[in-house]
Amino acid sequence: MCARRIESSASRTADMTCGCRALSYFERNPLYKGEDWVAPLLLPRKLQPFVKIGLTRKVLRNILGPQGVYEWVIARTRYIDAAFRTACTDRFSQFLLFGAGFDSRGVRFKDEMEGMRLFELDAPTTQEAKVNQFRLRGVRVPPNVTFVPINFEKESVVEKLCALGFKLHQKTLVVLNLSTFYVNLILRALCIPY
């Protein structure tokens, strides 16, 4: 059987989403302006100066995906950011990001998340690429962020999480950035009705 692409390189969806958030950070229009200051740091260095130019951003938006994807990523990012802020205010104990990709909330919300834990689960290749980029770009990851490399088809989510300090019965915000197939696997593993 052939190895799947995700087993040998980072997720293309993670790359595309990070690219959209990076472009959004430099938007002038408040409807498109994003807050993810980390995303531009994760872009290839040769591309970084060009995302600041409006015409280049327009071209790059069209390259990143079909019409509407850029807007969808911006809206989704704002929605999840708002949920994080609310969870921090409501003193959730933990956060779970399934399919975290190049998500930067652990860095961007480090002050708001003080005393809380964030567990980021993703394919080992994608997480390794993210951690390496953080290290190369000087992005400091707070100690309350735990990276959990996992093959969702072969490994137990509960076992991996609990081995790293996740508490099953504490107030937790869960964000699922995965296909329906993986969401169903995870919900079954965590004994959550769906």
Steps between C-alpha positions, in 0.01 A plus 500: 500500500631849410587744775261792526637849437422615857743235626792659313431876498298771671133545424420714196185617676712623792726687255202658320328604822817655639549685170149644518550614860834658406345695213210604721735646759610767249155588367392863529128427471375430856265232365801299383757606760623213716684491833735210435839673518677161515376370162712741290811383689433144386494585129808433288741790558505593131123543503473704822565848347240444228206430733515864608416619147128522418526384136721206594257399776218498245698269270601274789138476625402362159784248507420372851170346410165523324289813523369552854766295681691808614186659643399171662840466672479858630146452634586163654816639663307789653230266626748262666701792642179632659428154644852491646456840660168393651649172626789691659258740670282210615813333643498181300772264625609362165488549126517226239588583140450201275673543165682807633712554190688832528256641755661769714246549778732350760741785430249777428283428806782412741408773750127422494571125535722531807434208732320303226631223274486481121542167323563515126444173317606443140687267267865466605632647173284814528587551867869453435487759220318744730735454796801537270361822350428639845858423603653642179292819521558560870135446598499405868244237594368534857552201733124441531481399130545129435551362151348157450614330179243235415380276221124523557441171316746291700548658843272557797418867552408442864818307582727757334325794667487347847869402480580868445290633789155554347222475760190327367244665728610863491334788315649483148455695177529262203575623147480244221691588182455158348293315245174342614662157495758598764248698702283187532803291605596751768150548636460123531839471675407774749154344552326822390158446339471636146 
